[in-house]
Amino acid sequence: MPLNFLVNQADKHLYFFKKHRERERERLMMN
């Protein structure tokens, strides 16, 4: 497996994680 593929996957996971965290924060603010 090429290294840049692993880096790509990690970046994707980080991105989705950040987006998820932001959505959670927004939901908490609403309540």
C-alpha positions in Angstrom: 0.0 0.0 0.0 1.5 3.4 -1.0 2.2 5.8 1.8 0.2 8.7 0.2 -2.8 6.5 0.1 -2.6 6.0 3.9 -2.1 9.7 4.4 -5.2 10.4 2.2 -7.3 8.0 4.2 -6.1 9.6 7.5 -6.9 13.1 6.1 -10.4 12.0 5.1 -11.1 10.5 8.5 -9.8 13.7 10.2 -12.0 15.8 7.9 -15.2 13.8 8.6 -14.4 13.7 12.3 -14.0 17.5 12.4 -17.3 18.0 10.5 -19.0 15.6 12.9 -17.7 17.4 15.9 -18.9 20.8 14.5 -22.3 19.4 13.9 -22.5 18.0 17.4 -21.5 21.4 18.8 -24.2 23.2 16.7 -26.8 20.7 18.0 -25.8 21.4 21.6 -25.9 25.1 21.0 -29.5 24.8 19.6 -30.8 23.2 22.8 
